[in-house]
Amino acid sequence: MTMMRHAGVIAWLAGIAIVVGLVIWSGIGSIAYAIASVGWGILLVLAVRLVTVSVAGAGWQLLFPAKNHPSFSACILVRFIREATNALLPMMQVGGDLIGARLIMFRGIAGPLAAASIIVDILIQAVTQFLFACLGVAILVALGASDGLARTIVSSLAVAAVLLVGFYVAQRKAGQRILQWIMSTLTGDRQWRVLGTIDAVYEQLATIYASQRRLFFSSLVHMVGWLVGIAEVLIVFAWMGHPIGLAEAIVIESLLHAVRGAAFAIPGALGAQEGGLVLLCALFGIPPEQAIALSLVKRVPDVVVGVPSLLAWQHMEWQRLQSNGARKP
């Protein structure tokens, strides 16, 4: 965990440096003017973000078994905390999910089920994001993208598909056996306790995967969330006086999330998001300063929504400490 935290801090600082460099390169004044032109449209972007994160929380809640699931409101709250941690804190973008598994246990969910729900939720997000990116690529090709660009993107998606299959296989029996062997080798005398925990998590994974109906509806809800997020791009460019079509917005939003997914090791995808948007927007003749302005406007909800979410996390931890203290004799 310490190594992951240190790596996250280094990546976080590097990302900040890249963002600063891109802002200077594009022209601070031009970017400031583009952002100012969005004006009150930022409130609409904020509203869209509230919807998309809430939808993602609903998709997560659907994965829990009917007889043992947290409330809808609890999943929404923890989902906001997951997003805020990944966006604002200097740790890899999986850190918020680990914290989310811990926090949902405060709502009476057993540890193995909490862990399994997070694992499956991450996979469903990744799969629906992959399908969203495929939609973006198909539209990009239809709009006349060069063969070289199309082949490069398709090759990247092929690699992503292999990784997704591997992540799924790791959650099944074959993955369980491999993990048991690794942990028994590393943990020595503590292996039985560790392996018992692993078995419990895989048992809950099997329970979640056994409900095809819940998996389908969770996937559908997550896909709706990705599609709703397109509105952020449409709003920002419309308010900047450079409106774009729905097709262009889908390409930009879908492939932006693909870039963010590839940059999972960088907290908040700092630098990667800005650089990716400069390249994606250039495909449609959108100047760099407007592309970076879009990225910075997109980061406003990260802060406006994220800071209260982090405070809510600390409040939940404080309540937990008080509760544990009250139970002690």
N, C-alpha and C positions, 0 to 999 in steps of 0.2 A: 504493500500500500504506500509505503514511504517512497519507493522508487517511482511509482505511478504519479505521486504528488509532485516530486521533483521534475519528472519529465513533463508534467502538465504545466508547471510554472515556466519552464524553458520554452515550451511551445507557445504558451500564452504571451510571453514577452516578445518572442519572434513575430507572432501574429500582429501584435500592437505596432512593432517596427514596420511591418509590411504595410499596414493600414496608413500609418503616418507618411510613409514614402509615397504611396499611391495618391494620397490627398495632395501632397506637395507637387507631385508630378502633374496632376490634373489641374491644379490651380485652386488654392484655398478660396479665393474670391468667387470663382465660378461655381464651386460646389456649394458655398454658403448661399449664393443667390438661388441655386436650384432647390435647395432645401427650404429656403424661405418662401419660395413660390408655392410649395405644397400647402403651407398655411394650416388652416383648420382641417385639411384633409388627413393630417396625421391622426386626428381623433377617429376617423373612419378606419384607418389602418389598425389602430388600437382595438377598435370594436371587432374587426375581422380576426385579429389574433386571439382575442378572448373566446371567440366562437371556435376557432380551430383547435385550441388547446383543450377546451371543454369537450369537443367532439372526440379528441384523442383519449381523454379520460373516460368517456362513455364507452369507447371501444375496448379499453382495458377492463372495465367493470364487467363487460359481457363475458369475459373469459372465465370468471369464477363460477364454480358449481352453484346450482340454485340453492342448495341447503347451507352453503357456507361462503357467503360473499359479503364484502363491505358495502356500505351504503353508496349510492350514486354520488352524493356530495363529498364523501371521503375520497373517492377515487378522483374526482375533479380537483380537489384541493391538493392531493399528493401529486397529481399530474402537473399542476402548475409549479410545484416545488421541484419536481424532476427537471422541468424545462428551465427553470431559473438557475438551478445548480449547474446544469450543463452549459448555459449561456454566459453566466457571470463569474463563476468561480474558476480559479486556475487549476482545473483537473480535467482529465480526458472526458469526452462527452458521454461516457458510460457511468461516470461518478454519480450523476443524479439518479440513475436507475437503481444503483446499489442503495442509495439513501431512500429511494421510494419503497424498496422492498422492506427496509427497516421500519419506515413510518407506517406502512399499511398494517404491520404487525401490532401497532398501538391500537388498532381498531378491532382487535380480537382475531386476526388471521394468523394461523400457525406459520412458523418460519418456512417450512418446506413448500407450502402452498404459495406464500408470498413470493418466494424465489422463483418458483415455477411459472407463476403468472407473469412476472417481469420478463423472464426468458422468452416465453411465447409471445408476449406483447412486443418485444423488440423484434422478433422474427417477423411478425405480421406487419409491423411498421416498415421493416426493410423490404418485404415482398411487395407491399402495396406501393411503396416508394419506387421500387424497381419497375412496376407496371406503369406508374405515373411517368417515369422517365422514358419508358418505351413509347408511351403516347406522345411525349414531346419529340422524340426522335422521328416517329412516323410523320408528325406534322412538319418537322423541319425538312425532311426529305421531300414531302409534298410541296413545300414552299420553294424548292429548287436548290437545296444545299449541295455543295460540291461533293463529288464521290469520295474524295480523300477525307473530308471532314466526317461524312456519314460512316465510312469504314472505321475511322478512329473511334467514334462514339460507340458504334456497334461492338467493336472489339472490347472496349471497356465494360460494356454491359454484359458481354459474354463472360468475362472474368468475374463480374459481380454475381452472375447467375450461379457459377460454380461455387463461389463462397457461400451463397445462400443455401445451396443444396448441402454443402458440408456442415453448415450451422444446424440445419434440420436433422441431418444424420447423427450429429453429436448429441442430440436430445433423445435419440431412440436407444434401443438395447445395445447396439454396437458401440455407441458412444459411452454408455454406462460402463460396459466392460473395460474399455480402454481407460476411462477415468479412474475406475476402481484399481486397475493395475498400477497406474501412475501414483495415485495417492497411497496405496499400500507400500510402494517402494520408498516414498518420501517421508511418510509419517511414522514408520517403525512401530513402537508399542502403542501408539495412539490410533492405529489404523482402524480398529473395530468401531470406535466412536465416529471417526470421520466417514467410514464407509456406510455406517448406519444413516448418517445425515444424507449422504449421496443417494442411497437407496430411497429414502423418504422423498427427496426432491424428484427423482425419476418416477416414483409412484404417482406423484401429483401431476407431473408432466403427462403421464399416460392417461390420467383422468381427464385432463383438459383436452387432450387430442382425441379422446373418445367421443366428445360431443361435437360432431361435424356441424351441427346447426349453430352452436355458439361461435365456432371458428369462422363460419361463413359470415354471420352477421357482424362479428367484430371486424373482419376484413372489409366488409362493405362500409361500415362506419368510418374506419380509418381512411378508406379511399375517398369518401365524401369530404373528410377533413382536408386532404391534399387538394381536392378540387376547389373547395371554398377559399383556400389560401391564394388562388390565382387573383382574387379580388384585390389583394395588396398591390400587385404590380399594375393592374388596371387603374386603380385609384391614384397611385403616385404619379404615373405618367400623365394621366388626364389632368391632374391639378398642376403639374409642371408645364402644361400647355403643349405637351408632346404625346397626345393620345395614340395608343397602339391598338391593334385588333386583338380579338380573343385568341386567335391562333398564335400570334407572337407572344402573348402573355403566358400561354400554356408552355411554350418552348422555354421561355426564360425561367419561369417558376419551377418547372419540373426538372430541368437540367441543373438549376441552382441547387436544388435539394440533393441531386446526385453528387454534385461537387462537395456539398457539406457532409454527405455521408462518407465520401472518400477521405475527407479530412477529419474523421472522427477523433483522431488523436490530438487535434488542436482545440483547445477550449473555445466554444462559441464559433468555431471555424474562422477565427480572426485572420484576416488577410486572404484566406482561401475564398471566402464569400465575396469580398471586394474584387479580387482578381478575376474570379469566375464571372461576375456580373459584367465587368469591363469587356471580357471576351464575348459573352453571350449577347450583350446589347449591341456590340459592334456588328453582329450579323444582320441587324436590322437598321443600321445607320444611326444608332443612338450614341451620342458623344460620351466620352469617358466620365466627364464631370456629372452628367445625369445618371450614369450607371452607378457611380460611387454615391451620389446623393440617394438613389434608391436603396442602396445597401445600408446607409446610415439611418435613413428613415425607418427601414425594417428593424434596425437595432433599438429604436426608441421604445417599442413595446417590451423588448428584452429587459430594459431598465425599469420602465414605468410599472410593468406587471411583475417583473422579477424581484425587485427589492421587497415589496410587500409579501411576496411568496417566501422569500428567504426569512423574513421576520416571522411569518406563520410557522415555518419549520422550527425556528428557535423557540417559539411559544409552545409547540407540541413537545419538544424535548424538555422544556422547563416543566410542563405539566406532568410529563412522565417521571421526572426526578422527584417532584413533589409527591406524586402518587406512590412511588417506591419508598420514599421517606416515611410517609404516613403508615405504610404497612409494617415497618420495622417496629419491634417492641421497644 
